[in-house]
Amino acid sequence: MEIKLWDIPEQIVNRMRDGEGNVHKHTFEDEYAKIMILTLEPGASIGRHTHETDFEVFYGISGRGKVLYEGGEEPMLPGACHYCPPGHGHSLVNDGDEPLSVFAIVAKER
């Protein structure tokens, strides 16, 4: 099944999960997963949150930033992949001068 995320209307979320700034989202969702392209404006962040029963994967498309995970930092650059398994938490921060875009998948609990 092809999903044309860029054709899905954009939502702009201010202070996503109590983060900072604006996050632009293109989201497809069904009973199995949430599949998104997230673009964080410079200085924006997605606040720390825990995936209790689901998991999330980020894949860097463009820009640069960092993932705060397990008390440390991981670079989020084009081609980087971050996995947050159930029971763990993370945050995404755009600390660059350009928008940070990631492809994200959240698998829903079944």
Secondary structure, DSSP 8 states (H G I E B T S, - for coil): ----GGGS--EEEETGGG-SSEEEEEEEE-SSEEEEEEEE-TT-EEEEEEESS-EEEEEEEES-EEEEETTEEEEE-TT-EEEE-TTEEEEEE--SSS-EEEEEEEE---
